[in-house]
């Protein structure tokens, strides 16, 4: 899940917040495809973009006449030599913050040029270390190859091993894998094909068309991360008025930009990229209302994307469609069931993080950083009950002050209400005290949650200690929830913001979700071990199946 933004924060290094992109794609004088479709949206989202035009044409190929020139491999290397000689690979903006963070490639029309691109990538990496390579392998679509056949093998053998992110359509997936056209006939087959692409190199694959689940009213995309048990399906309304050109170039650019903003929650990045695409297409179609179609020699020319008119939707997309989880089959090859139970952590998960001052709590109680506070106190003061009571009183005081009143996560009441309506069992497992938990549940009632809703069971540090049960990361509290609910581990989701939350759930055999906050350096470890991550609790209802909700394969 590496990204320049996250890597910089984890290393304690400055990050300008501006991805620096070298974009190598086609260019047209008129219209919006290739670099013309990618550059303006990337710049609106704060990316510095330098462009190399693999071709320069008068217009896109939807017109009957095309004029222009193609850049050759030696000419690309000549441009790269100029950049390298002037120190631009090492410091692309002249501000001392480093060189390019990303390479984005789209249409490339010759074998020599494609191999030259890989040489340029090597120079970029030599100058700054890792450069995130987002590759849109533009080969063709709808059964038609746009490039020489020889490029397919070069992509498969030489490019994919060096790409971090791949954004092929279904036709391109089948070509790269050497499969017959139309051989992917189900969503599960699409998922297996994407896994094959992972073995060839890219850690992230966004399959931008999934024909088996598309229909007259919907199109679909499939997102996958290497080594993860869950993939993500995004279904979007089909917008009539096309065919459109430049949409693949736009979606690849938006995946680059939004995955840098949300490096630990790629489903959200795809949702925002999809919202941008939908907004641009709607504006494009709306602009054509009342106008006769553009015709040349009896041929209808696809409408040009209305990017400039879509500035606001590009900058602030509001996803209406959300990804749905597609889990890998269980050990017996069976589809995993929907969730019928969920175990929540409380502080930082159901309440906003940062309310409890743990640094001051540690200072007052003498607990070193990295140690669980209550466990450490019980161990240190095992032989001195009075000192233990005094130390725990400080912990209780800090919690009580912080939770007066507790600040609830945005949308929490709606999420809990939604789970209750679906008949989902909801448990609470927290390191906080009984008193702190009671204040929290009272705050939920005051916020409008029905008294019919109950967390059951509720495990606090006090109740677990009285039962003689270890707290998380031990799996026993989660296992007790399973036994009380008479549910299997596959039917229960464990949600928390800490590494111990994730490990407790995983040790019990459950799938897990890490709740992120703005401090990526704090939450990334939980995110790395969790099945997936969310930055808002509302995503839980939209992305997962609950209760008796059927799978849509």
SVG drawing of the C-alpha trace seen along z (x, -y; Angstrom):
<svg xmlns="http://www.w3.org/2000/svg" viewBox="-37 -26 61 54">
<polyline fill="none" stroke="black" stroke-width="0.4" points="0.0,0.0 3.0,-2.2 2.5,-5.8 4.8,-8.9 2.5,-10.6 2.4,-7.7 6.1,-6.8 7.1,-10.4 5.0,-10.5 6.3,-7.1 9.9,-8.2 9.4,-11.6 10.3,-13.3 8.7,-16.4 6.1,-15.9 4.8,-18.9 1.4,-17.3 1.9,-17.6 2.5,-14.4 5.0,-15.1 4.0,-13.3 5.7,-12.6 2.9,-11.7 3.8,-9.9 0.7,-9.7 -0.9,-10.8 -1.8,-14.4 -4.4,-16.0 -4.6,-19.6 -8.4,-19.5 -10.4,-17.5 -9.6,-15.6 -7.8,-12.2 -4.4,-11.1 -2.5,-13.9 -5.2,-16.3 -7.7,-14.2 -5.2,-13.6 -3.2,-16.8 -5.9,-19.3 -7.7,-17.1 -4.4,-16.1 -3.4,-19.7 -6.8,-20.6 -6.1,-18.0 -2.7,-19.6 -0.4,-17.4 2.6,-18.9 2.5,-17.4 5.2,-17.3 4.1,-15.8 5.7,-13.9 3.5,-13.4 3.9,-9.9 2.0,-11.2 0.7,-14.6 -2.4,-14.4 -4.9,-17.0 -7.8,-15.2 -8.7,-11.8 -9.4,-8.8 -13.2,-9.2 -12.8,-11.7 -12.5,-10.4 -9.3,-12.4 -6.2,-12.3 -3.0,-14.2 0.1,-14.5 3.4,-13.0 4.7,-10.1 7.5,-10.5 10.2,-7.8 12.1,-6.0 15.4,-7.9 13.6,-11.2 12.1,-10.3 15.5,-9.4 16.8,-12.7 14.2,-14.5 15.0,-12.4 18.7,-13.3 17.8,-17.0 15.8,-16.5 18.5,-14.4 21.3,-16.8 19.4,-19.7 18.8,-17.8 15.0,-17.7 14.8,-13.9 16.3,-14.6 14.5,-17.9 11.5,-18.3 10.2,-21.6 13.5,-23.2 12.3,-23.4 14.6,-20.8 11.8,-18.3 12.8,-15.7 12.0,-14.6 9.1,-12.8 6.9,-10.7 4.9,-9.1 5.2,-7.9 1.9,-7.7 1.8,-6.1 -1.1,-5.7 -1.1,-5.2 2.3,-4.1 2.4,-3.1 5.7,-1.3 8.0,1.2 11.0,-1.0 9.1,-3.8 7.7,-1.5 11.2,-0.2 12.5,-3.7 9.8,-4.5 11.3,-1.8 14.7,-3.3 13.3,-6.6 11.7,-4.9 15.1,-3.5 16.6,-7.0 13.8,-8.4 14.3,-5.7 18.1,-6.1 17.6,-9.8 15.1,-9.5 14.6,-5.9 11.0,-4.5 8.8,-6.1 5.2,-4.9 4.4,-3.7 0.8,-3.9 0.4,-2.0 -2.7,-2.2 -1.8,0.5 -3.7,-1.0 -3.9,2.0 -7.5,1.8 -11.1,2.3 -14.3,4.1 -12.3,6.7 -10.1,4.3 -6.3,3.9 -5.1,0.3 -1.4,1.1 1.0,3.6 0.7,7.1 4.3,7.1 3.5,4.6 1.3,7.1 4.2,9.3 6.5,6.4 3.8,5.2 3.4,8.7 7.1,9.6 8.8,6.2 6.4,3.6 4.1,5.3 7.0,6.5 7.8,2.8 4.3,1.4 2.8,0.6 -0.7,-0.1 -2.3,1.3 -5.6,0.0 -6.6,2.3 -10.0,2.8 -11.3,6.4 -10.1,6.7 -6.6,5.7 -6.7,8.1 -7.5,11.0 -4.7,9.9 -2.1,9.6 -2.9,13.1 -3.0,14.6 -6.7,15.6 -9.3,15.7 -11.5,12.7 -14.6,12.9 -13.2,15.8 -13.9,13.9 -17.6,14.6 -18.2,14.2 -17.1,11.9 -15.2,14.7 -13.3,15.4 -12.5,11.7 -11.1,11.8 -9.0,14.9 -7.7,13.1 -6.7,10.1 -4.8,12.4 -2.9,13.7 -1.9,10.2 -0.6,9.7 1.8,12.6 3.2,10.7 4.1,7.7 1.6,4.9 0.5,4.7 -2.7,2.8 -5.0,3.7 -8.0,1.6 -9.9,3.5 -11.9,0.6 -14.5,2.6 -16.0,5.9 -18.3,7.1 -20.0,10.1 -21.7,7.8 -22.3,4.8 -25.8,4.4 -27.9,1.8 -28.1,-0.3 -24.8,0.3 -21.0,0.5 -18.6,2.0 -14.9,1.8 -12.9,4.3 -10.2,3.2 -7.6,5.6 -4.5,5.4 -1.9,8.1 -1.9,10.3 -5.4,9.2 -8.3,11.5 -10.9,8.9 -11.5,7.3 -13.8,4.3 -16.5,4.1 -17.8,0.6 -21.0,0.5 -21.8,-2.8 -24.9,-4.0 -24.4,-3.6 -24.5,-7.1 -26.0,-7.1 -24.9,-9.6 -21.6,-8.0 -19.4,-6.3 -17.0,-8.6 -13.3,-9.0 -10.6,-9.8 -12.5,-8.1 -9.8,-5.5 -7.1,-8.2 -9.2,-10.2 -9.9,-7.3 -6.3,-6.2 -5.3,-9.8 -7.9,-10.0 -6.9,-6.7 -3.3,-8.0 -4.4,-11.2 -7.0,-9.8 -4.9,-6.8 -2.2,-9.2 -4.8,-11.0 -6.2,-7.7 -3.3,-5.3 -4.8,-3.0 -8.3,-3.0 -8.2,-2.4 -11.9,-1.6 -12.6,-5.2 -10.0,-6.3 -11.8,-4.3 -15.2,-5.6 -14.0,-9.2 -12.4,-8.4 -15.7,-6.9 -17.6,-10.0 -15.3,-12.3 -15.9,-10.2 -19.6,-10.2 -19.7,-13.9 -17.7,-14.7 -19.8,-12.4 -23.0,-13.9 -21.7,-17.4 -20.6,-16.2 -24.1,-14.8 -25.9,-17.8 -23.8,-20.1 -25.0,-18.2 -28.7,-18.5 -30.4,-20.4 -27.4,-20.2 -27.3,-18.1 -24.7,-15.4 -21.4,-16.2 -21.2,-14.3 -18.4,-13.9 -18.9,-11.8 -21.9,-10.3 -20.0,-9.3 -21.0,-10.5 -18.0,-11.9 -18.1,-11.1 -18.6,-14.2 -15.6,-15.8 -15.3,-15.5 -16.4,-18.7 -13.4,-18.8 -13.3,-22.6 -17.0,-22.7 -16.4,-19.9 -13.9,-21.7 -15.9,-21.5 -16.8,-17.8 -13.1,-17.0 -12.0,-18.9 -14.7,-17.7 -16.3,-14.5 -19.2,-13.2 -19.5,-9.4 -23.1,-8.2 -22.0,-4.6 -19.9,-2.7 -17.6,0.3 -18.9,3.7 -16.5,6.3 -15.8,9.5 -14.1,11.9 -11.8,14.7 -13.6,18.1 -13.3,19.9 -11.0,22.9 -13.6,25.3 -14.0,23.1 -17.3,21.7 -18.5,18.1 -18.2,16.5 -21.5,15.6 -22.7,12.1 -21.8,10.7 -24.4,11.4 -22.3,10.0 -19.8,7.2 -17.5,6.5 -16.5,2.9 -13.7,1.2 -14.8,-2.0 -12.3,-4.8 -11.0,-6.0 -13.4,-3.7 -16.8,-4.7 -15.6,-8.0 -13.3,-10.5 -9.6,-9.8 -7.4,-12.0 -9.9,-12.7 -8.0,-10.8 -4.5,-12.3 -2.5,-9.0 0.8,-10.8 -0.3,-12.6 -1.8,-9.4 1.6,-7.7 3.5,-10.5 1.3,-10.5 1.4,-6.8 5.0,-6.1 4.1,-3.7 6.7,-3.7 5.6,-4.3 4.7,-1.1 3.3,0.7 -0.4,1.3 -1.1,-1.1 -3.4,1.0 -1.6,4.3 1.7,2.6 0.3,1.1 -1.2,4.4 2.1,6.2 4.3,3.5 2.0,3.1 1.0,6.7 2.3,6.9 1.0,3.4 -2.8,3.1 -2.9,-0.5 -0.5,-1.7 -2.4,0.1 -5.7,-1.5 -4.0,-4.9 -2.6,-4.4 -5.9,-3.1 -7.7,-6.0 -5.5,-8.3 -6.4,-6.3 -10.1,-6.5 -9.8,-10.3 -8.2,-10.9 -10.9,-8.9 -13.7,-10.6 -12.3,-14.1 -11.9,-13.2 -15.4,-11.7 -17.2,-14.7 -18.9,-14.3 -17.5,-11.8 -17.4,-13.0 -19.0,-10.4 -17.8,-9.5 -19.7,-11.1 -22.7,-9.0 -22.3,-6.6 -26.0,-6.6 -27.0,-5.9 -24.6,-3.0 -25.7,-1.4 -29.4,-1.9 -28.7,-0.4 -27.1,2.7 -29.9,3.1 -32.5,2.9 -30.6,5.7 -30.7,7.9 -27.0,7.8 -25.6,8.7 -23.4,5.9 -20.8,6.3 -18.3,3.9 -14.8,4.8 -12.8,2.0 -9.9,1.3 -11.9,-1.5 -13.6,-1.2 -17.2,-0.3 -17.9,-3.9 -16.5,-5.3 -18.5,-2.8 -21.7,-3.9 -21.1,-7.5 -20.6,-6.5 -23.8,-4.6 -25.7,-7.4 -24.3,-9.8 -25.7,-7.5 -29.2,-7.7 -28.9,-11.5 -27.8,-11.6 -31.0,-9.8 -30.3,-6.1 -33.3,-4.1 -33.3,-2.4 -34.1,0.8 -30.5,0.9 -28.1,2.7 -24.5,3.7 -24.4,7.3 -22.0,8.5 -20.0,5.6 -16.5,6.4 -14.5,3.6 -11.2,3.8 -13.1,4.1 -15.4,6.9 -12.7,8.8 -10.4,8.5 -13.2,9.8 -13.8,12.7 -10.1,13.5 -9.9,13.1 -7.1,11.4 -8.0,8.3 -7.1,7.8 -5.0,8.8 -6.0,12.1 -8.9,13.6 -10.9,14.9 -13.3,11.9 -14.1,12.1 -14.6,15.9 -17.0,15.3 -19.0,13.1 -19.2,15.8 -20.3,18.4 -23.0,16.1 -24.3,15.3 -23.9,18.9 -22.1,17.6 -19.0,18.8 -15.9,16.6 -16.7,16.1 -20.0,14.4 -18.4,11.9 -16.5,8.7 -14.1,7.1 -13.7,3.3 -11.1,1.1 -8.5,-1.6 -5.6,0.2 -3.3,3.0 -4.5,5.1 -8.1,4.8 -7.1,6.2 -5.0,9.0 -7.7,10.0 -10.2,10.4 -7.7,12.2 -6.7,14.6 -10.3,15.5 -10.6,16.3 -12.7,13.2 -12.3,10.7 -11.2,7.3 -11.5,3.6 -9.1,0.9 -10.7,-2.6 -8.4,-5.3 -7.9,-8.8 -5.9,-11.7 -2.7,-10.5 -1.6,-7.8 1.6,-7.2 -0.5,-6.1 -3.0,-3.9 -1.0,-2.4 0.1,0.6 -3.4,1.7 -4.4,1.0 -1.6,3.2 -2.7,6.2 -6.5,5.7 -8.6,7.3 -9.4,3.7 -9.7,0.1 -12.3,-2.6 -11.9,-6.3 -15.6,-6.7 -18.0,-4.2 -20.7,-4.8 -18.6,-2.8 -19.3,0.4 -23.0,0.4 -22.3,-0.3 -19.3,2.0 -20.3,5.2 -23.2,7.6 -25.1,7.9 -27.8,10.2 -29.5,12.1 -28.2,9.8 -27.5,12.0 -24.2,11.9 -24.4,10.4 -21.9,12.4"/>
</svg>
